[in-house]
Amino acid sequence: QVQVVESGGGLVQPGGSLKLSCTASGIRFSIVGTGWYRQVSGKQRELVATVSSRNSTNYADFVNGRFAISRDNAKNTVYLQMNNLKPDDTAVYYCKISLPGIGPNYWGQGTQVTVSS
């Protein structure tokens, strides 16, 4: 059974930093694609960043160099380092694990990030 668990969210002031973690179990982590998405209540979930099994990264335009996605296959974990956070970054952040090809996707339960003074 595949389990995906996010952690690291919280309340931070504008300009601050947070590092999110997502750990997956029950899956061969080295072959999966991974990504972070976010969702504000009443809006569609949107892509933040992805990192492939070959460590190729992709970022949404709004990231603008402020975030960095990375993965540690030995720990079955993908990270999202977020710097210079803005109030508009407030959302629930979700981790997605994707099997290669047309395999299923697995989502975590989400972690709340709130940027406020």
Secondary structure, DSSP 8 states (H G I E B T S, - for coil): --EEEEE--EEE-TT--EEEEEEEESS-GGG-EEEEEEE-TTS--EEEEEE-TT--EEE-GGGTTSEEEEEEGGGTEEEEEE-S--GGG-EEEEEEEE-STT--EEE---EEEEE--
